[in-house]
Amino acid sequence: MRKTSPLILAGLAAAVSLAAAPAMAQSKGDWTVSAGVHQVAPKSNNGSLAGGTLKVDVDSDIKPTITGEYFIADNLGIEVLAALPFKHDININGLGRVGSTKHLPPVVSLQYHFNSKGKVSPFVGAGLNYTTFFSEDTTGALAASKLKLEDSWGLAAHAGIDFGIGEKGALRVDLRWIDIDSKVKLDGEKIGTVNIDPLAYGVSYVFKF
């Protein structure tokens, strides 16, 4: 089950309180960078392994994130998302926690910003994600086994709102869906696929150059 962090909720409240501030406009040739914090929350049903006998649950994590966006036309930009590695515990129903993994989910998106000269500027985007998994660990029922999650390619969708803070800055709240499906190996043998497909949501400060 996805749970929203109190830190994220506080940021959302702050963003709403700034809705009356002036906004920054995005024109062709502009760059923006953002720094923030996001929660990656996998969907509630992450699939089953070993022929459907082991139901998997992958938990959430929060980490700092950064983005860079270049505007190829007025209001239309190409954005790259990066972050510190997210860490997720892996649980199996009936067995409890059996391991953990870290991952990096960089995303490249094409996105359009509406009303960029207004006080509140929504945006939407779509793009491509590459997720690499590493530092897998096992514990509990799988403590003596070697776990491996293979890297994943998938689509991604992005939406959010910028609340202007002067001509160069904005507070952003956003939500991103990422298609992440990883094939799982245990002691070198394929045992199925984990369907993570998370929502990544949070807050960040955006600055325009």
Phi and psi restraints in degrees (value plus and minus 20) as a CYANA .aco file:
   2 ARG   PHI     -96.6   -56.6
   2 ARG   PSI     111.8   151.8
   3 LYS   PHI    -143.7  -103.7
   3 LYS   PSI     115.3   155.3
   4 THR   PHI    -109.7   -69.7
   4 THR   PSI     110.2   150.2
   5 SER   PHI     -88.1   -48.1
   5 SER   PSI     122.7   162.7
   6 PRO   PHI     -78.1   -38.1
   6 PRO   PSI     -51.6   -11.6
   7 LEU   PHI     -82.9   -42.9
   7 LEU   PSI     -62.2   -22.2
   8 ILE   PHI     -84.4   -44.4
   8 ILE   PSI     -63.1   -23.1
   9 LEU   PHI     -82.6   -42.6
   9 LEU   PSI     -59.0   -19.0
  10 ALA   PHI     -83.7   -43.7
  10 ALA   PSI     -59.7   -19.7
  11 GLY   PHI     -85.5   -45.5
  11 GLY   PSI     -58.1   -18.1
  12 LEU   PHI     -82.8   -42.8
  12 LEU   PSI     -61.7   -21.7
  13 ALA   PHI     -83.6   -43.6
  13 ALA   PSI     -60.5   -20.5
  14 ALA   PHI     -83.7   -43.7
  14 ALA   PSI     -59.5   -19.5
  15 ALA   PHI     -82.9   -42.9
  15 ALA   PSI     -62.7   -22.7
  16 VAL   PHI     -83.3   -43.3
  16 VAL   PSI     -56.9   -16.9
  17 SER   PHI     -86.8   -46.8
  17 SER   PSI     -37.9     2.1
  18 LEU   PHI    -118.4   -78.4
  18 LEU   PSI      -9.5    30.5
  19 ALA   PHI     -81.7   -41.7
  19 ALA   PSI     -40.1    -0.1
  20 ALA   PHI    -110.1   -70.1
  20 ALA   PSI     -23.1    16.9
  21 ALA   PHI     -95.7   -55.7
  21 ALA   PSI     136.3   176.3
  22 PRO   PHI     -85.3   -45.3
  22 PRO   PSI     137.6   177.6
  23 ALA   PHI    -135.6   -95.6
  23 ALA   PSI     140.4   180.4
  24 MET   PHI    -109.8   -69.8
  24 MET   PSI     126.4   166.4
  25 ALA   PHI    -120.6   -80.6
  25 ALA   PSI     127.5   167.5
  26 GLN   PHI    -133.6   -93.6
  26 GLN   PSI     101.1   141.1
  27 SER   PHI    -138.5   -98.5
  27 SER   PSI     144.1   184.1
  28 LYS   PHI     -74.3   -34.3
  28 LYS   PSI     112.2   152.2
  29 GLY   PHI      72.9   112.9
  29 GLY   PSI     -31.0     9.0
  30 ASP   PHI     -93.1   -53.1
  30 ASP   PSI     134.2   174.2
  31 TRP   PHI    -140.9  -100.9
  31 TRP   PSI     123.6   163.6
  32 THR   PHI    -149.4  -109.4
  32 THR   PSI     129.1   169.1
  33 VAL   PHI    -148.3  -108.3
  33 VAL   PSI     130.9   170.9
  34 SER   PHI    -156.3  -116.3
  34 SER   PSI     132.1   172.1
  35 ALA   PHI    -153.6  -113.6
  35 ALA   PSI     113.1   153.1
  36 GLY   PHI    -182.3  -142.3
  36 GLY   PSI    -179.8  -139.8
  37 VAL   PHI    -158.3  -118.3
  37 VAL   PSI     116.3   156.3
  38 HIS   PHI    -156.0  -116.0
  38 HIS   PSI     129.0   169.0
  39 GLN   PHI    -125.3   -85.3
  39 GLN   PSI     105.9   145.9
  40 VAL   PHI    -117.1   -77.1
  40 VAL   PSI      93.4   133.4
  41 ALA   PHI    -137.8   -97.8
  41 ALA   PSI      81.7   121.7
  42 PRO   PHI     -80.6   -40.6
  42 PRO   PSI     134.3   174.3
  43 LYS   PHI     -83.6   -43.6
  43 LYS   PSI     143.6   183.6
  44 SER   PHI     -91.7   -51.7
  44 SER   PSI     -48.3    -8.3
  45 ASN   PHI    -131.7   -91.7
  45 ASN   PSI      84.8   124.8
  46 ASN   PHI    -117.5   -77.5
  46 ASN   PSI      -6.5    33.5
  47 GLY   PHI      71.3   111.3
  47 GLY   PSI    -195.3  -155.3
  48 SER   PHI    -151.9  -111.9
  48 SER   PSI     131.4   171.4
  49 LEU   PHI    -136.7   -96.7
  49 LEU   PSI     151.5   191.5
  50 ALA   PHI      33.7    73.7
  50 ALA   PSI      33.7    73.7
  51 GLY   PHI      49.7    89.7
  51 GLY   PSI       5.4    45.4
  52 GLY   PHI      69.0   109.0
  52 GLY   PSI     -15.8    24.2
  53 THR   PHI    -106.7   -66.7
  53 THR   PSI     -38.2     1.8
  54 LEU   PHI    -141.2  -101.2
  54 LEU   PSI      86.2   126.2
  55 LYS   PHI    -102.9   -62.9
  55 LYS   PSI     108.0   148.0
  56 VAL   PHI    -122.8   -82.8
  56 VAL   PSI     123.4   163.4
  57 ASP   PHI    -151.6  -111.6
  57 ASP   PSI     104.8   144.8
  58 VAL   PHI    -130.9   -90.9
  58 VAL   PSI     106.4   146.4
  59 ASP   PHI    -107.7   -67.7
  59 ASP   PSI     158.3   198.3
  60 SER   PHI    -112.5   -72.5
  60 SER   PSI     146.3   186.3
  61 ASP   PHI    -174.4  -134.4
  61 ASP   PSI     135.5   175.5
  62 ILE   PHI    -142.4  -102.4
  62 ILE   PSI     113.5   153.5
  63 LYS   PHI    -167.3  -127.3
  63 LYS   PSI     138.9   178.9
  64 PRO   PHI     -85.2   -45.2
  64 PRO   PSI     127.0   167.0
  65 THR   PHI    -153.9  -113.9
  65 THR   PSI     137.2   177.2
  66 ILE   PHI    -156.5  -116.5
  66 ILE   PSI     132.0   172.0
  67 THR   PHI    -156.2  -116.2
  67 THR   PSI     136.3   176.3
  68 GLY   PHI    -153.0  -113.0
  68 GLY   PSI     115.8   155.8
  69 GLU   PHI    -154.9  -114.9
  69 GLU   PSI     112.4   152.4
  70 TYR   PHI    -133.9   -93.9
  70 TYR   PSI     111.2   151.2
  71 PHE   PHI    -112.4   -72.4
  71 PHE   PSI      90.9   130.9
  72 ILE   PHI    -101.8   -61.8
  72 ILE   PSI     -33.6     6.4
  73 ALA   PHI    -177.6  -137.6
  73 ALA   PSI     147.0   187.0
  74 ASP   PHI     -74.7   -34.7
  74 ASP   PSI     104.5   144.5
  75 ASN   PHI      52.9    92.9
  75 ASN   PSI     -24.0    16.0
  76 LEU   PHI    -136.3   -96.3
  76 LEU   PSI      98.6   138.6
  77 GLY   PHI    -151.6  -111.6
  77 GLY   PSI     141.2   181.2
  78 ILE   PHI    -129.0   -89.0
  78 ILE   PSI     101.6   141.6
  79 GLU   PHI    -134.1   -94.1
  79 GLU   PSI     122.5   162.5
  80 VAL   PHI    -139.9   -99.9
  80 VAL   PSI     108.5   148.5
  81 LEU   PHI    -123.1   -83.1
  81 LEU   PSI     114.8   154.8
  82 ALA   PHI    -157.0  -117.0
  82 ALA   PSI     144.2   184.2
  83 ALA   PHI    -180.7  -140.7
  83 ALA   PSI     146.0   186.0
  84 LEU   PHI     -90.1   -50.1
  84 LEU   PSI     136.3   176.3
  85 PRO   PHI     -79.9   -39.9
  85 PRO   PSI     112.3   152.3
  86 PHE   PHI    -106.0   -66.0
  86 PHE   PSI     122.6   162.6
  87 LYS   PHI    -138.8   -98.8
  87 LYS   PSI     112.7   152.7
  88 HIS   PHI    -148.1  -108.1
  88 HIS   PSI     110.9   150.9
  89 ASP   PHI     -96.3   -56.3
  89 ASP   PSI     126.1   166.1
  90 ILE   PHI    -135.6   -95.6
  90 ILE   PSI     104.4   144.4
  91 ASN   PHI    -139.3   -99.3
  91 ASN   PSI     128.8   168.8
  92 ILE   PHI    -141.8  -101.8
  92 ILE   PSI     108.3   148.3
  93 ASN   PHI     -74.9   -34.9
  93 ASN   PSI     107.5   147.5
  94 GLY   PHI      71.8   111.8
  94 GLY   PSI     -39.1     0.9
  95 LEU   PHI    -134.6   -94.6
  95 LEU   PSI     -36.0     4.0
  96 GLY   PHI      57.5    97.5
  96 GLY   PSI    -174.1  -134.1
  97 ARG   PHI     -90.6   -50.6
  97 ARG   PSI     106.5   146.5
  98 VAL   PHI    -140.1  -100.1
  98 VAL   PSI     -26.7    13.3
  99 GLY   PHI     155.5   195.5
  99 GLY   PSI    -193.7  -153.7
 100 SER   PHI    -174.2  -134.2
 100 SER   PSI     142.8   182.8
 101 THR   PHI    -168.5  -128.5
 101 THR   PSI     136.5   176.5
 102 LYS   PHI    -131.2   -91.2
 102 LYS   PSI     132.8   172.8
 103 HIS   PHI    -170.9  -130.9
 103 HIS   PSI     135.4   175.4
 104 LEU   PHI    -139.8   -99.8
 104 LEU   PSI     106.9   146.9
 105 PRO   PHI    -136.5   -96.5
 105 PRO   PSI      40.0    80.0
 106 PRO   PHI     -77.7   -37.7
 106 PRO   PSI     121.5   161.5
 107 VAL   PHI    -152.5  -112.5
 107 VAL   PSI     116.0   156.0
 108 VAL   PHI    -132.4   -92.4
 108 VAL   PSI     105.6   145.6
 109 SER   PHI    -151.5  -111.5
 109 SER   PSI     129.3   169.3
 110 LEU   PHI    -122.9   -82.9
 110 LEU   PSI     104.3   144.3
 111 GLN   PHI    -159.3  -119.3
 111 GLN   PSI     130.5   170.5
 112 TYR   PHI    -134.9   -94.9
 112 TYR   PSI     113.4   153.4
 113 HIS   PHI    -125.7   -85.7
 113 HIS   PSI     101.7   141.7
 114 PHE   PHI    -109.7   -69.7
 114 PHE   PSI     125.8   165.8
 115 ASN   PHI      32.7    72.7
 115 ASN   PSI      24.4    64.4
 116 SER   PHI     -86.7   -46.7
 116 SER   PSI     -37.3     2.7
 117 LYS   PHI    -113.8   -73.8
 117 LYS   PSI     -21.1    18.9
 118 GLY   PHI    -110.9   -70.9
 118 GLY   PSI     158.9   198.9
 119 LYS   PHI     -93.7   -53.7
 119 LYS   PSI     -48.9    -8.9
 120 VAL   PHI    -146.7  -106.7
 120 VAL   PSI     103.3   143.3
 121 SER   PHI    -145.5  -105.5
 121 SER   PSI      81.3   121.3
 122 PRO   PHI     -94.2   -54.2
 122 PRO   PSI     139.9   179.9
 123 PHE   PHI    -169.3  -129.3
 123 PHE   PSI     136.7   176.7
 124 VAL   PHI    -156.4  -116.4
 124 VAL   PSI     133.1   173.1
 125 GLY   PHI    -177.0  -137.0
 125 GLY   PSI     145.8   185.8
 126 ALA   PHI    -166.6  -126.6
 126 ALA   PSI     129.5   169.5
 127 GLY   PHI    -189.1  -149.1
 127 GLY   PSI    -175.9  -135.9
 128 LEU   PHI    -146.4  -106.4
 128 LEU   PSI     118.9   158.9
 129 ASN   PHI    -137.8   -97.8
 129 ASN   PSI     121.4   161.4
 130 TYR   PHI    -144.6  -104.6
 130 TYR   PSI     101.0   141.0
 131 THR   PHI    -133.0   -93.0
 131 THR   PSI     105.7   145.7
 132 THR   PHI    -131.6   -91.6
 132 THR   PSI     112.1   152.1
 133 PHE   PHI    -124.0   -84.0
 133 PHE   PSI     125.0   165.0
 134 PHE   PHI    -179.6  -139.6
 134 PHE   PSI     153.1   193.1
 135 SER   PHI      35.1    75.1
 135 SER   PSI      19.8    59.8
 136 GLU   PHI     -86.1   -46.1
 136 GLU   PSI     122.6   162.6
 137 ASP   PHI    -157.1  -117.1
 137 ASP   PSI     134.0   174.0
 138 THR   PHI    -144.9  -104.9
 138 THR   PSI     132.7   172.7
 139 THR   PHI    -175.2  -135.2
 139 THR   PSI     155.7   195.7
 140 GLY   PHI      40.0    80.0
 140 GLY   PSI    -148.6  -108.6
 141 ALA   PHI     -84.8   -44.8
 141 ALA   PSI     -40.2    -0.2
 142 LEU   PHI    -130.6   -90.6
 142 LEU   PSI      -1.8    38.2
 143 ALA   PHI     -76.8   -36.8
 143 ALA   PSI     -51.1   -11.1
 144 ALA   PHI    -115.2   -75.2
 144 ALA   PSI     -12.0    28.0
 145 SER   PHI    -128.5   -88.5
 145 SER   PSI     142.3   182.3
 146 LYS   PHI    -126.5   -86.5
 146 LYS   PSI     102.9   142.9
 147 LEU   PHI    -127.0   -87.0
 147 LEU   PSI     117.6   157.6
 148 LYS   PHI    -159.5  -119.5
 148 LYS   PSI     106.6   146.6
 149 LEU   PHI    -127.0   -87.0
 149 LEU   PSI     106.2   146.2
 150 GLU   PHI    -100.7   -60.7
 150 GLU   PSI     133.3   173.3
 151 ASP   PHI     -84.5   -44.5
 151 ASP   PSI     139.3   179.3
 152 SER   PHI    -154.2  -114.2
 152 SER   PSI     120.5   160.5
 153 TRP   PHI    -130.6   -90.6
 153 TRP   PSI     122.0   162.0
 154 GLY   PHI    -187.8  -147.8
 154 GLY   PSI     150.5   190.5
 155 LEU   PHI    -100.7   -60.7
 155 LEU   PSI     143.6   183.6
 156 ALA   PHI    -166.8  -126.8
 156 ALA   PSI     127.5   167.5
 157 ALA   PHI    -146.2  -106.2
 157 ALA   PSI     128.7   168.7
 158 HIS   PHI    -161.6  -121.6
 158 HIS   PSI     119.0   159.0
 159 ALA   PHI    -170.3  -130.3
 159 ALA   PSI     129.0   169.0
 160 GLY   PHI    -193.1  -153.1
 160 GLY   PSI    -195.5  -155.5
 161 ILE   PHI    -157.9  -117.9
 161 ILE   PSI     113.7   153.7
 162 ASP   PHI    -121.9   -81.9
 162 ASP   PSI     108.4   148.4
 163 PHE   PHI    -126.9   -86.9
 163 PHE   PSI      94.9   134.9
 164 GLY   PHI     -83.2   -43.2
 164 GLY   PSI     118.7   158.7
 165 ILE   PHI    -149.4  -109.4
 165 ILE   PSI      65.6   105.6
 166 GLY   PHI      57.1    97.1
 166 GLY   PSI    -191.6  -151.6
 167 GLU   PHI     -99.3   -59.3
 167 GLU   PSI     -38.1     1.9
 168 LYS   PHI    -133.5   -93.5
 168 LYS   PSI     -28.8    11.2
 169 GLY   PHI    -151.9  -111.9
 169 GLY   PSI     142.7   182.7
 170 ALA   PHI    -177.5  -137.5
 170 ALA   PSI     130.4   170.4
 171 LEU   PHI    -118.9   -78.9
 171 LEU   PSI     106.7   146.7
 172 ARG   PHI    -132.5   -92.5
 172 ARG   PSI     116.4   156.4
 173 VAL   PHI    -137.6   -97.6
 173 VAL   PSI     114.0   154.0
 174 ASP   PHI    -170.2  -130.2
 174 ASP   PSI     142.9   182.9
 175 LEU   PHI    -156.5  -116.5
 175 LEU   PSI     112.4   152.4
 176 ARG   PHI    -150.0  -110.0
 176 ARG   PSI     113.1   153.1
 177 TRP   PHI    -125.6   -85.6
 177 TRP   PSI     114.0   154.0
 178 ILE   PHI    -149.0  -109.0
 178 ILE   PSI     111.2   151.2
 179 ASP   PHI    -105.8   -65.8
 179 ASP   PSI      83.4   123.4
 180 ILE   PHI    -145.3  -105.3
 180 ILE   PSI      91.3   131.3
 181 ASP   PHI    -146.0  -106.0
 181 ASP   PSI     101.6   141.6
 182 SER   PHI    -139.3   -99.3
 182 SER   PSI     109.5   149.5
 183 LYS   PHI     -95.6   -55.6
 183 LYS   PSI     117.0   157.0
 184 VAL   PHI    -131.1   -91.1
 184 VAL   PSI     115.4   155.4
 185 LYS   PHI    -139.7   -99.7
 185 LYS   PSI     119.6   159.6
 186 LEU   PHI    -144.5  -104.5
 186 LEU   PSI      96.7   136.7
 187 ASP   PHI      33.9    73.9
 187 ASP   PSI      18.5    58.5
 188 GLY   PHI      65.5   105.5
 188 GLY   PSI     -26.3    13.7
 189 GLU   PHI    -123.6   -83.6
 189 GLU   PSI     113.2   153.2
 190 LYS   PHI     -89.3   -49.3
 190 LYS   PSI     109.1   149.1
 191 ILE   PHI    -142.5  -102.5
 191 ILE   PSI     -15.2    24.8
 192 GLY   PHI     116.8   156.8
 192 GLY   PSI    -185.9  -145.9
 193 THR   PHI    -147.3  -107.3
 193 THR   PSI     115.6   155.6
 194 VAL   PHI    -117.4   -77.4
 194 VAL   PSI     105.8   145.8
 195 ASN   PHI    -119.6   -79.6
 195 ASN   PSI      81.3   121.3
 196 ILE   PHI    -109.3   -69.3
 196 ILE   PSI     -70.0   -30.0
 197 ASP   PHI      18.4    58.4
 197 ASP   PSI      41.9    81.9
 198 PRO   PHI    -102.4   -62.4
 198 PRO   PSI     142.4   182.4
 199 LEU   PHI    -117.2   -77.2
 199 LEU   PSI     116.0   156.0
 200 ALA   PHI    -138.9   -98.9
 200 ALA   PSI      95.4   135.4
 201 TYR   PHI    -155.4  -115.4
 201 TYR   PSI     129.1   169.1
 202 GLY   PHI     157.2   197.2
 202 GLY   PSI    -178.7  -138.7
 203 VAL   PHI    -154.3  -114.3
 203 VAL   PSI     132.5   172.5
 204 SER   PHI    -177.6  -137.6
 204 SER   PSI     141.2   181.2
 205 TYR   PHI    -122.1   -82.1
 205 TYR   PSI     110.4   150.4
 206 VAL   PHI    -130.8   -90.8
 206 VAL   PSI     113.2   153.2
 207 PHE   PHI    -145.0  -105.0
 207 PHE   PSI     114.8   154.8
 208 LYS   PHI    -121.3   -81.3
 208 LYS   PSI     114.2   154.2
